[in-house]
């Protein structure tokens, strides 16, 4: 089993989509827990890439290749996670997840979605470059508990505030918890714009949601 995890991790670092696909399918065939495959394989790999990127040892094309490989793995493993998870009626809560308007980064959002699915939440991933009103509309449509908005650029962070302002203007603010996340964001920024939660990692976001919805 650890061979599969190590292989997935290395394939993500190498940006090798074919190996990621092969090993993700192998994990399912061999009844490896898909959550572990994501956490111990895919995420461990992307974390290494992130560190190398920060250290200036890999470049943007390398990061993009790793991100694409990660998408392939999540595409195979996420349905298995959802299948192994709880039935609709038993879900812990519903979360609408998207990357804000003007921002097309999705790797963090995808990881977060996988972790929420693994933790027993029903996740509605509405994609990238999403306007405030579209977050609100989807949340109303599905009866969401949480709106999760990701921003990866300092120039798009303000769109997270726009979502909160939009909800206030339309008397919807008390209906949903709003979580924000992404590289340039922080707890201080979340407090400043009036978000309900901020998390640095997908795991922390799930812990926060568990706490908040248990109240």
C-alpha positions in Angstrom: 0.0 0.0 0.0 2.8 2.4 0.9 4.3 1.7 -2.5 1.1 3.1 -4.1 1.3 6.2 -1.9 5.0 6.8 -2.6 4.4 6.2 -6.3 1.6 8.7 -6.3 3.6 11.3 -4.4 6.5 10.9 -6.8 4.3 11.0 -9.9 2.8 14.3 -8.7 6.3 15.7 -8.1 7.2 14.6 -11.6 4.0 15.9 -13.1 3.4 12.5 -14.7 -0.3 12.2 -15.4 -0.1 8.7 -16.8 1.5 7.2 -13.7 -1.0 9.1 -11.5 -3.8 7.6 -13.5 -2.4 4.1 -13.4 -1.7 4.2 -9.6 -5.1 5.9 -8.7 -6.9 3.1 -10.6 -4.7 0.5 -8.9 -5.6 1.9 -5.5 -9.3 1.5 -6.3 -8.8 -2.0 -7.7 -6.9 -3.1 -4.6 -9.5 -1.5 -2.3 -7.0 1.0 -0.8 -8.8 3.7 1.1 -9.2 6.5 -1.5 -8.9 9.1 1.3 -5.5 7.8 2.2 -4.5 7.7 -1.4 -5.3 11.4 -1.7 -3.8 12.4 1.7 -0.7 10.2 1.7 -0.1 10.3 -2.0 -1.4 13.2 -4.0 -1.3 15.8 -1.3 2.1 14.8 0.0 3.4 15.2 -3.6 1.8 18.6 -4.2 3.2 19.8 -0.8 6.7 18.9 -1.9 6.1 20.8 -5.2 4.9 23.8 -3.2 8.0 23.8 -1.1 10.3 23.5 -4.1 8.4 26.4 -5.8 8.9 28.6 -2.7 12.6 27.7 -2.7 12.9 28.6 -6.4 13.9 25.1 -7.4 11.0 24.5 -9.7 9.2 26.9 -12.1 5.7 27.7 -13.0 5.4 25.1 -15.9 6.5 22.4 -13.4 3.9 23.5 -10.9 1.2 23.5 -13.6 2.2 20.0 -14.7 2.0 18.7 -11.1 -1.4 20.5 -10.7 -2.7 18.8 -13.8 -1.5 15.4 -12.6 -3.2 16.1 -9.3 -6.5 16.8 -11.1 -6.2 13.4 -12.9 -5.8 11.7 -9.6 -8.6 13.5 -7.8 -10.9 12.8 -10.8 -10.4 9.1 -10.3 -10.3 9.0 -6.5 -13.0 11.5 -5.6 -15.9 9.5 -6.9 -14.6 6.5 -4.9 -14.5 8.7 -1.8 -18.0 9.9 -2.4 -19.2 6.3 -3.0 -17.5 5.1 0.2 -18.9 8.1 2.1 -22.3 8.7 3.5 -25.6 8.6 1.7 -27.2 12.0 1.0 -29.3 12.1 4.1 -26.4 11.4 6.4 -24.1 14.1 5.2 -22.6 16.3 7.8 -23.5 19.4 5.9 -23.5 21.0 2.5 -20.7 23.2 1.2 -20.6 25.3 -2.0 -17.0 25.6 -3.1 -15.5 27.9 -5.7 -12.7 30.2 -6.7 -13.6 33.8 -6.8 -14.3 36.1 -9.8 -11.1 36.9 -11.8 -9.2 33.9 -10.4 -8.8 30.6 -12.3 -6.6 28.7 -9.8 -8.3 25.5 -8.6 -5.7 23.2 -7.1 -6.3 24.3 -3.5 -10.1 24.3 -4.1 -9.9 20.8 -5.5 -7.9 19.4 -2.6 -10.3 21.1 -0.1 -13.3 19.6 -2.0 -11.7 16.1 -1.8 -11.1 16.5 1.9 -14.7 17.7 2.7 -16.1 14.8 0.6 -13.8 12.4 2.5 -15.1 13.9 5.8 -18.7 13.2 4.9 -19.8 16.5 3.5 -21.8 17.0 0.4 -19.7 19.2 -1.8 -21.0 21.4 -4.7 -17.9 22.5 -6.6 -19.0 25.4 -8.9 -15.6 25.9 -10.4 -13.3 29.0 -10.9 -13.9 32.7 -11.8 -17.2 32.7 -10.0 -19.2 35.9 -9.3 -20.6 36.7 -5.8 -24.2 36.3 -7.0 -23.4 32.8 -8.4 -22.0 31.7 -5.1 -25.2 33.0 -3.4 -27.5 31.5 -6.0 -26.0 28.0 -5.7 -26.0 28.1 -1.9 -29.7 29.0 -1.9 -30.5 26.3 -4.5 -28.9 23.5 -2.6 -29.5 24.8 0.9 -25.8 25.0 1.7 -24.5 25.4 5.2 -21.2 26.8 4.1 -19.9 28.9 1.2 -16.2 28.3 0.7 -14.4 30.9 -1.5 -10.8 30.5 -2.6 -8.6 33.3 -3.9 -5.0 32.7 -4.9 -4.0 36.2 -6.0 -3.7 39.4 -3.9 -5.7 41.1 -6.7 -8.7 38.8 -6.4 -8.9 38.7 -2.6 -11.3 41.6 -2.6 -13.8 39.3 -4.4 -14.1 37.3 -1.2 -15.3 40.5 0.6 -17.7 41.1 -2.3 -19.5 37.7 -1.6 -20.1 38.8 2.0 -21.3 42.2 1.0 -23.6 40.6 -1.6 -25.1 38.3 1.0 -25.6 41.3 3.4 -27.3 43.3 0.7 -29.7 40.5 -0.1 -30.5 39.6 3.5 -28.8 36.3 3.1 -25.8 36.8 5.4 -27.2 34.8 8.4 -28.2 31.9 6.2 -24.6 30.7 5.3 -21.3 30.4 7.0 -18.6 31.9 4.7 -15.2 30.4 4.7 -12.3 31.9 2.9 -8.9 30.5 2.0 -6.0 30.7 -0.5 -2.3 31.7 -0.5 -2.6 35.5 0.2 -5.4 35.2 2.7 -5.1 35.2 6.5 -7.1 35.1 9.7 -6.6 38.8 10.0 -8.1 39.4 6.6 -11.0 37.0 7.3 -11.7 39.1 10.5 -11.5 42.3 8.5 -14.0 41.3 5.9 -16.3 39.5 8.3 -15.9 36.0 7.2 -16.9 33.2 9.5 -13.8 31.1 9.0 -10.3 30.9 7.5 -8.1 27.9 7.2 -4.5 27.5 6.0 -5.0 24.0 4.8 -7.9 21.7 3.6 -7.6 19.6 6.8 -8.0 22.7 9.0 -11.0 23.8 7.0 -12.7 20.5 7.7 -12.0 20.7 11.4 -13.3 24.3 11.5 -16.5 23.3 9.7 -17.0 20.3 12.1 -16.7 22.7 15.1 -18.9 25.4 13.6 -21.7 23.1 12.4 -21.7 21.2 15.7 -22.7 24.2 17.6 
